[in-house]
Amino acid sequence: MERYWTALGGELLKVRRSTIGLLVVLGALFVPAIVLLVRLRHPAGLPAVYADPSFWSVLWNSVWEANAVILVPMLIMLLVSQVVQIEYRNNTWKQVHATPIHPATVYLAKLTVILGYLVTFFAVVNLATYLTAVLPRLGDRALPDPSRSFPLAQFAARSFDYLIDNLPIVGLQYLLALHFRSFVVPLGIGMGLWLGVIGCISWEYIYVLPYGYHAIDFLRETSSKVGQGVPIDLQALAVSAFLLFTLIGLGMFVSKPERG
């Protein structure tokens, strides 16, 4: 355990000097910022928007419609590749494996950093969603105060579900990023799998495509056609796929004869 924390500290030092954190934060702010700007451009319609009893659910759907289907899968692909590419760009894999830390520990430490960034993304999206609701009221005090009815517990629970939904993407992209030295190959494979989800989103067996769980989870709440017949709990399926990809990736990484 001590060596795990040592390895994790080293990984955090590496990413601290990168732009990965900025990528995650800007990605989380992107859609809420657009929603906010659209609302501010049409101030005459704000009283009706804020008087709507479903104000928070409408805002949630507005933020996550683009995030769930498009932005989050792309962001994860870039995030995973960027974390792994730090070693390839600096040609430091040999130094990493020259340390007395077991390759499995290195693998888990990097994965922890990736998951930490993913948690940060969802936290920032929730904060940005809240600010999208309260900031317009600073310019018009006649608007109802939405902060009094902010469904924090509900949003946190749904965000946790969405995070779990995306774990298979993390697992498979991490496996690919460690296996291929090129930045383009894992990204290309991931994009291909994601486009397959987009093209088959109404397919009865869409749940067999692990890159689509987040989109299915969101769309089955807002659509009468997508994800209604999934015969298994999506989060259980996502965790199973993540563990499978992670264990395969770990085995490949540990047994790889040349990692530099």
N, C-alpha and C positions, 0 to 999 in steps of 0.2 A: 504493500500500500504506500509506503514511503517513496518508493521509486515512481509510483504512479503520479503522486503529487509533484515530484521533481520534474517528471516529463511534462505534466500539465503546465507547470510554471514556465518551462522552456517554450512550450507552444504558445502560451499567452504572450510571452515576450516577442516572439516572431510576428504574430499577427498585430501586435500593438504598433509596429512600425509600417503596417500596410494600410491600404484604403478599404479593407473589407468591412470594417465597422461603419464607415461612411456609406458604403454601398447598401448595407442592411437598413440603416436609418432612413436614407433617402428613398429606398424602395418601400419602406413602411409608410412614409409620409406622402408618397406620390398620389395615390387615389384619394385619400381624405382631402388633400390640398385641392384637387380638381373639383371635388364635390363642394368644398367651401367656396371656391371662386365662382362656381356656377350659381350658388345660392346668393352670394353677394352681388352678382350682376343682375339679379332679378329681385330687388328688395320688396317690390310690391306684392310678391307672392309669399313672402315669409310669414305673415300672420296666419295664413291658412295652413302653411306647413307646420308651424309650431302649435297650432290648435288641434292638429290631428291626433286622436288618441293613440294611434300607432306610430307616432313620431320616431321613436327609437328603433323600431323594427324596420321602418322605411329607410332610415339612415344606415342601419346595419347592412341591409340588402344592397343599398347604393354603393357602400364601400367594398363589400365582399364580392359583388357580381364580377368585377374585373379581376380582383385579387385571386379568387378561388380558381377561376378557369384559365387565366393567362399569367398573371404576374408572379404568383408564388412558385409555381413549378420552374419558371425561368430563373427566378432569383436563387432558388436552391441549387440549380445546376451551376450557376456562376459562383455561388458561395463555396460549394464543395471543391470545385476546380481551383478557385483562388487559394484556398487553404492548402491544398496538396501541392499546387504549383510553386509555392514558396521554396520548397526543397529542390524542385527541378530547375527553377530559374537560377538559384544560387549554387546549384551543383553541390548540395550539402548532405545528400542521402548517406554518403560514405561516412561522414563525420557523425551523423545521427546513429548509425549502426556500429560505430566504433566505441560508443559509450557502453557502460555495463548495464544499460537498460534493455530489457527483453523487447524484441520487436512487437509482441502482443501488447505490451504496455504503451509503446509509441502509437500503435494503431488506435487503442482506446483513448489515449490522450487527445489525439487529433480529432477523433469522433466527438469527444466531449466538447471541444471548442466549437465544432460545427453545430452541435445541438444547442450550445449556449447562445450562439448567434441567432438560431431559429427562435428560441424562446424570446430573445430580445426583440426580434421582428414583431412577434405577436403582441408583446407588451406595448411597443411603440404604436402599432396600429390601433390598439384600444385607446391609448392616450390621445392619439390624433383624432379618433372618432369623437371622443368626448369634447375636444377643443373645437371640432367642426360644429358641434351643437351650441356651445356656449359663446364662442367669439362673436357671431352676428348680433347677439343680444347686447354686447358692449356698445354697439352703435344705435340700438333701438331698445330702450328700456321698457317699451310697451309690450314687447314680446314676452310670452310666458317663460318662466325660468325652467329650462329642461333639466338642470342639474339635480332638482329635487326628485325626479323620477328616473334617474340614471340606473339602469338595471345591471349593476356591476357583477353580481353573482351570475346572472344569465350570460352576460358577455364573456366572462372568464371561463364558464363551463363550455360554451361553444368554441371559444378560442382553443381550449385544451383539446377538444374533439378534432378541430382542424389541424392542430399540431400533430396529433397522432396520425391523422389521415395522410400527412406528408412524409411520415417516417420511411415508407418504402422507397420514395425518391431519394432520400438521404442515403439509405443503405446501398442502393444499386449504383448511384452516382459516385459514391465513395469507393466502391469496389472498382468501378471503371477508371476513376481518376488515378488510383494507385497502380492499376495494371498497365495503363497506357501513359507513356511519357508526354505525348502530345496533348496540348490543351484542347484541340479541336475535336479529337475522336470521341472522348466521353460526352462532350457537349453535343456533338452531332447525333450520337446514339440516343441521348436523352431527349433531344428535340424530336427525333423520329418517333420515339415512344409516346411523347406528349401529343404530337400531331395525330397519332393513331387514336388517342383518346378523344380528341376534338372531333375527328371524323366519324367516330363510332359512339358518340355520347348517348344516342337513343337506343343503342343495341341492348337486347335483353340480357346479354351476358357481359355487360360492360365491366362488372366487378372483377373479371379475370385480368383486367389491365391495371396494374398497381399504381400507375401514374394518374389515375382518374378518381381516386377515392375522395379527395377534397372537393372536386367539382361535383361528384355525385352527391356528397353530403350536403352541399349548399343547394344544388338544383332540386333535390327532391323535396325541399321545403318551399320552393318558389315555383315549381313546375309540376304539372300533373302527369308528365310522361317519363321523366328521368329518375331512375333509381328507386322506383316504387316497389319493384319486385325482387330486390336484393334479398336472397334467402339466408344471409348470415350477417352478423353485426359487423359493420364496416371497420370499427376501431379494432376489433379482435382480428379481422383479416389483415389490417394494416400492420399491427404489431407482429403477427406471424410472418408476413412477408419481410418486414424489417429485420427480424431475427434471422431469417433464412439468408438474406443477402449479407447481413453483417458477419454471420459465421462463415459463409463461403469466402467473403472478402478477407476475413482474418486468416483463414487457412491458406489462401493464396499468398497473402502478404508474408506470413511467417515462413512458408516453405519456398518462397521465391529465392533462387540461388544468387541473383544479382539485383540489388535494389538501387544501385547508384546509376 
